[in-house]
Amino acid sequence: MTRRVAVTGLGLVSPFGERPQDFFDALLAGRSAVARHLVGEAPHETRTVSAVCEGFDASALAPRPQLLAMDRGAQLALAAGLSAWRDAGLEALPAAERERVGVSWGTGAGGVVASERAYRELFLRGRERVSPLTVVLGMHNAPASQIALRLGLGGPCLTYSVACASSSVALGEALARLRRGECSAVVAGGSEAAMPYALARAWQAMQVLADPPDGEAAAGACAPFDTRRRGLVPGEGAAALVLEDWDAAHRRGARIYAEFVGYGASCDHHHLTAPSAAGQVRALEAALRDAGAAVDEVGYVNAHGTGTVEGDPVEIAALRQVFGGHAARLALSSTKAAHGHLMGAAGAVEALVTVLALARRALPPTATLHTPDPACTGVDHVAGSGRDAAALRLALSNSFAFGGSNAVLAFRAVD
């Protein structure tokens, strides 16, 4: 028997703070956290346009010796994971029952901040030794492990690194594990720290980052689907969702934000960085089949929508192909315009947004969309500021990654 899965807890660290409801309010209002930042240390530094969690303070998470063993990405993950656990009301769960709770986490770059620090010591400062914590700081599974250690979770603790689809894949694989009865609950999500100098320079070399002229406001730099879009804007943060067996959640009287009903994944097998509509179509169709949903049931799609010249029209083409005549009535937005592209954490943050859209019956906008590119039309763009959506029942969240990996998540409202 396939079990139903409930979303019972939400946790977040974002450029708009750590309260999911406040974060969603900021998105509805069309606010932007994008600004100019200086990355690196002199003489090796560069200016980027990005969205970072400037107010994040990890000091309350753990004693300083423990924090020293966590890269910033792991600290962000632990903060989000603990918040989601509290939000789900599971703090009193007995230790014996925690043996069946797992962690499913996504990250694209892992502990890259710590790795770059070590390389600086070796190659720039000429030192022969680095911190003995470098390996544990830099390993990709550190965020998931920190959550499991802190909460005493004995189920599978797994990390997925699938570029920008990492945390969507982590959520989807957690859904499959819960349906099979392998876990009673899973803390699922993703985290990504702000780009260090070397990674920022690498992205700049690819010429895919938005770089507005000095006289232009940075807040509008990420403009998905707009004629003036010029590239993506990196962000940092973390989001965690507590996914729980539906019947168990009901028995304990848990608040249920939404039902997690579908997951579809595919590979483009087309190009390492250029997206393919055909691959995205397969993932969208797989998610709808898994959810047992018809195309006209979907009321909202949180788009991958990075703001790149090449990527946005491909996503719209895939949606038009899958949804046919319903596409014109399909509300769509990319919240990356407000919080940036969180790379490996993007799928989790945007899944959280999609769940809140269903719970609050409200749609966040593509905050910076003013003039849609003709190649990006044919859908119902939510632009500028949010809108009410009293009839919203089913929503999708898209993540399409370098390497050709695609993941689509489907959530249903709880009446």
MARKE-567537 format. One record per residue (C-alpha): x, y, z. Coordinates in steps of 0.1 Angstrom, whole numbers, plus 5000, padded with zeros to 4 digits. Layout:
! residues N
X,Y,Z;
...
//
This chain:
! residues 415
5000,5000,5000;
5013,5035,4991;
5012,5058,5021;
5001,5094,5019;
5026,5121,5030;
5019,5153,5049;
5040,5184,5053;
5039,5192,5090;
5069,5215,5096;
5086,5243,5079;
5120,5258,5087;
5139,5285,5069;
5170,5308,5069;
5166,5334,5041;
5178,5369,5032;
5144,5380,5046;
5149,5363,5079;
5140,5330,5095;
5102,5331,5099;
5086,5314,5069;
5054,5334,5072;
5073,5367,5072;
5094,5355,5042;
5062,5347,5023;
5048,5381,5032;
5079,5398,5018;
5075,5378,4985;
5038,5388,4982;
5048,5424,4986;
5073,5421,4958;
5103,5430,4979;
5138,5421,4968;
5168,5411,4989;
5192,5414,4960;
5221,5439,4966;
5258,5444,4957;
5283,5426,4978;
5321,5424,4980;
5333,5388,4980;
5368,5376,4991;
5397,5392,5009;
5421,5418,4995;
5439,5416,4971;
5417,5387,4959;
5381,5401,4959;
5353,5408,4935;
5320,5425,4935;
5289,5405,4929;
5251,5411,4929;
5236,5385,4952;
5211,5379,4981;
5227,5369,5014;
5215,5361,5049;
5232,5391,5065;
5213,5389,5098;
5220,5352,5104;
5235,5345,5138;
5246,5309,5145;
5257,5316,5180;
5225,5303,5196;
5226,5270,5177;
5254,5253,5196;
5285,5260,5218;
5314,5277,5199;
5335,5245,5197;
5307,5227,5179;
5301,5257,5156;
5338,5256,5146;
5332,5221,5132;
5304,5235,5109;
5308,5253,5076;
5284,5281,5071;
5262,5259,5049;
5259,5234,5077;
5250,5261,5102;
5223,5273,5079;
5210,5238,5075;
5210,5231,5112;
5190,5263,5119;
5164,5254,5093;
5162,5218,5104;
5157,5226,5141;
5130,5252,5132;
5111,5228,5110;
5113,5201,5138;
5099,5226,5164;
5072,5238,5139;
5061,5202,5134;
5056,5198,5171;
5080,5168,5173;
5103,5180,5201;
5088,5155,5226;
5091,5125,5202;
5106,5096,5221;
5141,5085,5213;
5129,5051,5202;
5106,5066,5176;
5133,5089,5163;
5151,5057,5150;
5126,5057,5121;
5131,5094,5112;
5155,5102,5084;
5172,5132,5069;
5172,5138,5031;
5193,5169,5022;
5205,5187,4991;
5235,5209,4984;
5253,5219,4953;
5287,5231,4966;
5288,5215,5001;
5314,5231,5024;
5330,5252,4997;
5337,5281,5021;
5359,5259,5043;
5376,5243,5013;
5385,5277,4999;
5398,5288,5033;
5421,5258,5033;
5434,5265,4998;
5441,5301,5007;
5462,5289,5036;
5482,5265,5014;
5486,5284,4982;
5484,5321,4990;
5499,5322,5025;
5524,5294,5019;
5515,5274,5050;
5520,5237,5051;
5492,5228,5074;
5454,5235,5074;
5428,5231,5100;
5423,5195,5111;
5386,5202,5107;
5389,5209,5070;
5376,5175,5058;
5345,5174,5080;
5338,5211,5073;
5340,5205,5036;
5322,5172,5031;
5288,5175,5013;
5270,5153,5038;
5279,5175,5068;
5246,5195,5068;
5225,5164,5069;
5247,5148,5095;
5246,5178,5118;
5207,5177,5117;
5207,5140,5125;
5232,5143,5153;
5214,5172,5170;
5179,5156,5168;
5190,5120,5174;
5176,5107,5141;
5184,5071,5133;
5168,5066,5099;
5186,5070,5066;
5207,5102,5065;
5213,5109,5028;
5227,5138,5008;
5220,5146,4972;
5242,5168,4950;
5225,5174,4917;
5235,5210,4910;
5204,5233,4912;
5180,5203,4915;
5197,5190,4946;
5171,5197,4973;
5142,5190,4950;
5156,5156,4944;
5162,5152,4982;
5125,5160,4988;
5113,5137,4960;
5134,5108,4972;
5122,5114,5008;
5086,5111,4995;
5094,5078,4979;
5109,5065,5011;
5079,5075,5032;
5055,5060,5008;
5073,5027,5011;
5071,5028,5048;
5109,5029,5054;
5105,5060,5076;
5078,5075,5098;
5091,5110,5090;
5119,5127,5072;
5135,5161,5076;
5141,5171,5040;
5155,5202,5024;
5187,5219,5013;
5213,5246,5021;
5239,5266,5003;
5263,5293,5017;
5271,5325,4999;
5297,5321,4971;
5333,5325,4982;
5357,5343,4959;
5369,5315,4937;
5334,5302,4930;
5321,5337,4923;
5349,5341,4898;
5341,5308,4882;
5305,5318,4877;
5315,5351,4863;
5337,5333,4838;
5307,5314,4826;
5290,5348,4818;
5257,5337,4833;
5255,5361,4863;
5235,5393,4861;
5258,5423,4863;
5239,5456,4861;
5257,5488,4854;
5268,5508,4885;
5240,5533,4880;
5213,5507,4880;
5196,5494,4911;
5208,5459,4921;
5173,5450,4934;
5160,5445,4899;
5190,5426,4886;
5172,5392,4885;
5144,5396,4860;
5130,5361,4850;
5109,5361,4818;
5114,5398,4812;
5128,5413,4780;
5156,5429,4800;
5168,5398,4818;
5206,5393,4817;
5214,5364,4840;
5210,5348,4873;
5216,5362,4907;
5231,5339,4934;
5217,5336,4968;
5222,5318,5001;
5200,5302,5027;
5184,5270,5038;
5149,5254,5040;
5137,5223,5057;
5103,5205,5054;
5092,5179,5079;
5075,5152,5058;
5054,5127,5078;
5033,5097,5073;
4998,5111,5068;
4980,5088,5092;
5006,5092,5119;
5003,5130,5116;
4966,5128,5119;
4968,5106,5149;
4989,5130,5168;
4968,5160,5158;
4996,5177,5138;
4990,5208,5117;
4993,5198,5081;
5003,5226,5056;
4998,5205,5025;
4999,5170,5011;
5030,5160,4991;
5015,5141,4962;
5040,5139,4933;
5076,5138,4922;
5090,5135,4887;
5126,5134,4876;
5144,5131,4842;
5176,5137,4825;
5179,5159,4793;
5208,5138,4778;
5212,5169,4757;
5239,5193,4769;
5259,5198,4801;
5246,5234,4806;
5219,5241,4779;
5184,5231,4790;
5161,5209,4769;
5123,5213,4768;
5119,5176,4760;
5136,5166,4793;
5116,5191,4813;
5084,5178,4797;
5092,5143,4809;
5098,5155,4845;
5065,5175,4845;
5045,5147,4830;
5060,5122,4855;
5051,5144,4885;
5015,5147,4872;
5013,5110,4868;
5027,5104,4902;
5002,5128,4917;
4973,5112,4898;
4964,5147,4885;
4951,5161,4853;
4967,5192,4838;
4937,5214,4844;
4939,5207,4882;
4972,5226,4885;
4966,5262,4895;
5002,5275,4901;
5037,5266,4891;
5067,5280,4910;
5091,5282,4881;
5128,5274,4880;
5130,5308,4862;
5166,5318,4868;
5165,5349,4845;
5189,5336,4819;
5184,5345,4783;
5184,5308,4772;
5168,5290,4801;
5135,5309,4807;
5120,5304,4772;
5128,5267,4773;
5109,5263,4806;
5079,5282,4792;
5080,5260,4760;
5079,5229,4782;
5050,5242,4802;
5030,5251,4771;
5036,5216,4757;
5025,5198,4788;
4995,5220,4797;
4982,5228,4762;
4952,5251,4763;
4953,5252,4801;
4987,5270,4800;
4970,5304,4795;
4952,5299,4828;
4983,5286,4846;
4995,5311,4872;
5033,5311,4872;
5061,5330,4890;
5097,5328,4898;
5105,5339,4934;
5142,5339,4925;
5136,5375,4915;
5133,5383,4952;
5156,5358,4970;
5181,5349,4943;
5191,5315,4930;
5201,5294,4960;
5216,5268,4938;
5215,5234,4957;
5190,5249,4982;
5167,5265,4956;
5143,5235,4953;
5137,5233,4991;
5132,5271,4995;
5108,5271,4965;
5090,5240,4977;
5084,5258,5010;
5070,5288,4990;
5047,5265,4971;
5034,5248,5002;
5027,5282,5018;
5010,5294,4985;
4986,5264,4990;
4982,5269,5028;
4975,5306,5025;
4957,5305,4991;
4980,5333,4978;
5004,5335,4949;
5038,5352,4952;
5049,5372,4921;
5079,5374,4898;
5087,5407,4915;
5108,5422,4887;
5087,5412,4857;
5074,5442,4838;
5076,5434,4801;
5074,5396,4793;
5097,5384,4765;
5074,5373,4736;
5092,5339,4739;
5080,5336,4775;
5043,5343,4770;
5014,5319,4768;
5010,5315,4806;
4994,5336,4834;
5024,5355,4848;
5020,5367,4884;
5040,5399,4881;
5050,5427,4905;
5030,5418,4936;
5011,5388,4948;
4975,5379,4943;
4948,5359,4961;
4940,5324,4949;
4910,5311,4968;
4905,5283,4944;
4941,5270,4944;
4942,5232,4951;
4973,5218,4933;
5007,5234,4927;
5041,5224,4912;
5076,5235,4919;
5102,5231,4891;
5140,5226,4894;
5161,5222,4863;
5199,5218,4868;
5232,5219,4850;
5240,5184,4839;
5205,5180,4825;
5188,5168,4857;
5152,5179,4861;
5129,5175,4892;
5093,5186,4896;
5074,5184,4929;
5036,5184,4933;
5017,5195,4964;
4979,5195,4971;
4960,5218,4994;
4944,5205,5026;
4908,5216,5029;
//
